[in-house]
Amino acid sequence: MDVFGTIHTEDYVLTLEESEGNLFCHIKLRNWSTAVYKRMLVDLGQIRECVGVPLFCNIQRAEDFKIKLATMFGFMIIAQTDTTYLMELL
């Protein structure tokens, strides 16, 4: 995967990577609060406006918090394996 762009804050790092023409969103969360959630919503909204294509993420099925977080931002499960969900933000 090639890095398309990154947003660094003290609370999280949001990275976009391109793979086979698709953009994947990766989030490394350092702190979590309602304020962090609201800032991430703004950042994701701006990214969606700039790129104009769907964003994807892969999450291990055992990572309940990450699945909940992704759904809070509007990602939906579109495919799955025994261990991983592929989610899309339209």
C-alpha positions as CSV (number, residue, x, y, z in Angstrom):
1,M,0.0,0.0,0.0
2,D,1.1,3.5,-0.7
3,V,0.5,6.3,1.8
4,F,-1.9,8.9,0.3
5,G,-2.0,11.3,3.3
6,T,-1.8,11.5,7.1
7,I,-3.4,13.7,9.8
8,H,-1.4,13.8,13.0
9,T,-2.9,15.0,16.2
10,E,-2.0,14.5,19.9
11,D,-5.1,12.2,20.2
12,Y,-4.9,10.2,16.9
13,V,-3.1,9.5,13.6
14,L,-5.4,9.1,10.6
15,T,-3.7,7.6,7.6
16,L,-5.0,7.1,4.1
17,E,-3.4,4.4,2.0
18,E,-4.1,3.5,-1.6
19,S,-4.2,-0.2,-2.7
20,E,-5.3,-1.3,-6.1
21,G,-7.2,2.0,-6.7
22,N,-9.0,1.9,-3.4
23,L,-8.4,4.2,-0.3
24,F,-8.1,2.6,3.1
25,C,-8.4,4.5,6.3
26,H,-6.2,3.5,9.3
27,I,-6.6,5.1,12.7
28,K,-4.1,4.9,15.5
29,L,-6.0,6.1,18.6
30,R,-4.0,7.5,21.5
31,N,-6.8,9.1,23.5
32,W,-10.6,8.8,23.3
33,S,-13.3,11.3,24.4
34,T,-16.4,13.0,22.9
35,A,-14.2,15.9,21.8
36,V,-11.8,13.6,20.0
37,Y,-14.8,11.9,18.3
38,K,-16.1,15.2,17.0
39,R,-12.6,16.2,15.7
40,M,-12.3,12.9,13.9
41,L,-15.8,13.4,12.4
42,V,-14.7,16.7,11.0
43,D,-11.4,15.3,9.6
44,L,-13.2,12.3,8.0
45,G,-15.8,14.7,6.5
46,Q,-13.1,16.9,5.0
47,I,-11.2,13.8,3.6
48,R,-14.4,12.6,2.0
49,E,-15.0,15.9,0.3
50,C,-11.4,16.0,-1.0
51,V,-11.1,12.5,-2.4
52,G,-14.7,12.0,-3.6
53,V,-14.4,8.2,-3.5
54,P,-15.5,5.6,-0.9
55,L,-13.1,4.9,2.0
56,F,-12.5,1.4,3.2
57,C,-11.1,-0.2,6.4
58,N,-10.1,-3.7,7.4
59,I,-10.8,-4.7,11.0
60,Q,-10.1,-8.0,12.8
61,R,-13.4,-9.5,14.0
62,A,-12.0,-9.8,17.5
63,E,-11.5,-6.0,17.8
64,D,-14.9,-5.0,19.1
65,F,-14.0,-1.4,20.0
66,K,-12.6,-0.8,16.5
67,I,-15.7,-2.2,14.9
68,K,-17.9,0.0,17.1
69,L,-15.7,3.0,16.3
70,A,-15.9,2.4,12.6
71,T,-19.7,2.1,12.7
72,M,-19.9,5.3,14.7
73,F,-18.2,7.0,11.7
74,G,-20.6,5.5,9.2
75,F,-18.5,2.5,8.0
76,M,-20.6,-0.5,7.0
77,I,-19.5,-4.2,6.7
78,I,-19.5,-5.2,3.1
79,A,-17.5,-8.4,3.2
80,Q,-16.0,-10.7,5.8
81,T,-13.7,-13.7,6.3
82,D,-13.3,-15.9,9.3
83,T,-11.1,-13.3,10.9
84,T,-11.6,-9.9,9.2
85,Y,-14.3,-7.4,8.2
86,L,-14.0,-5.2,5.2
87,M,-15.9,-2.0,5.8
88,E,-16.8,0.9,3.5
89,L,-17.7,4.5,4.1
90,L,-19.9,5.7,1.3
